[in-house]
Amino acid sequence: MGILDLILGKGTDGSLRMGEVDRSSPETETVRKIVDELDDLEPQRARYIACFSYLLSRVAHADLDISDEETEAMERIVLERGQLPEPHVLIVVQMAKTRAKIFGATEDFLVAREFNEVADKNQKLALVDCLFAVSAAHEGISSIEDAEIGKIANELKLSREEVASLRSAYQDHLNVLKSPEGH
């Protein structure tokens, strides 16, 4: 099963899963066109963008809420990194957010493992930097989000030192380091 299938909600047998819309329905024509556009991308690039977007959503949803600021940060990052037209970015981010909310517990490791396969070391480090940026977009980086970033980095086989180096750039946003009266 490919990551686009995962984000779009196809089961391992090709069937629809909970919370999905039948793609043959006329109401989904716009979504089908966007998916067709993504399907026209080189498959490795499409997998990369889908995994990247999902992992951003995973961290944003770690505290069980994806704020408007986090959504805007994800859209900006996917637009810059994915180099997709903005309408595609909006759909990809929305699909990733929905998938993270509905299936996060069962899919998180699988998506990280797939990203680990399609990304090189620099791309993995860039993702972790982006995970911190998304988390910092709304009221600072919570301990839960920080821990989730650590889990993802571990799943991507990044060292603690590499993650600590990236994390240091966001130390002013780490809630655990803020004084209680600063909240």
Secondary structure, DSSP 8 states (H G I E B T S, - for coil): --HHHHHHTB-TTS-B-TT---TTSGGGHHHHHHHHHHHTS-HHHHHHHHHHHHHHHHHHTTTS---HHHHHHHHHHHHHHH---HHHHHHHHHHHHHHHHHHHHHHHHHHHHHHHHH--HHHHHHHHHHHHHHHHTTTSB-HHHHHHHHHHHHHTT--HHHHHHHHHTTGGGBGGGS-GGG-
